[in-house]
Amino acid sequence: MLYVQQSLGPDEELIHIGKFHWMYTINAFLSIFWGLVNAIIIMVIAYYGYKYMDKIDYSVSFIESIRIIHPGIRAFSFLVFILGLVKFARMMVIKATTEIAITNSRLVYKRGLVARHVGEISIDRIEGVNVLQPILGRVFNYGRIMIRGMGVGEVLLPPIEDPIAFRRAIEEAKSR
């Protein structure tokens, strides 16, 4: 919480810090998994296609026959796997560089690695807070928060753990 702690005013205190739920990290790792699975599926389809066209000898193993498959297909398969890795890296950078906090006077939503994007809403300017929880969110206690502010519009926060406690913290800050 570097940015939030650095930007606290003299009479300002942290009430609640929003954290990403562990399901977000599982989703990121699943990006790698599905990238690998799709890359393998592409290679298997190409392998059986080449085998059907009698371009691959039946005595050759699957690993040895990969050398026979067209380099474009191998490159495409590798690219699919790399896209899974890139999505994983993107999600982890977002998780590492996002700060969500409620102080006694404002809500702070900071994101960004090199370029910093900070959204601050004064607590007294918040009109409404909606909690968006899918079925799995109810089971595993995570969800998104949509905050409506006067003159700001709507701010949709990323999936955080215990969104009900986050909403209660906003109500607590409003009552102070």
Secondary structure, DSSP 8 states (H G I E B T S, - for coil): -HHHHHT--TT--EEEEE-B-HHHHHHHHHHHHHHHHHHHHHHHHHHHHHHHTT-S-TTS-HHHHTTTS-HHHHHHHHHHHHHHHHHHHHHHHHHHH-EEEEESSEEEEEE-SSS-EEEEEEGGGEEEEEEE--HHHHHHTEEEEEEEETTTEEEE---EE-HHHHHHHHHHHHH-
